[in-house]
Amino acid sequence: MSINFRDATDKLFEVVTHEELADALGCSVATIRQARRAEGTVSYRTPPKGWEKAVLKLAEERAEHFKRLIAKLKAT
């Protein structure tokens, strides 16, 4: 199964969004954005509970995404 340049690079450029992480944690996008700010700033909020597990799951899913892309590219 081959893959063309556009499809391959579309897959390469896919990222995990703030929305996906917020959905995984059951919180708002605003909460994610505030938790990513520098500690000590007025708008900083502590990260949602369970963030480590959610980030791990999303990272594992992304790793599988890239493994599939690698397999397609090796098949060409």
Protein Blocks (a to p, Z undefined) as FASTA:
>chain_A
ZZdfklmmmmmmpccdfklmmmmnopafklmmmmmpcehiaklccddehklmmmmmmmmm
mmmmmmmmmmmmmmZZ
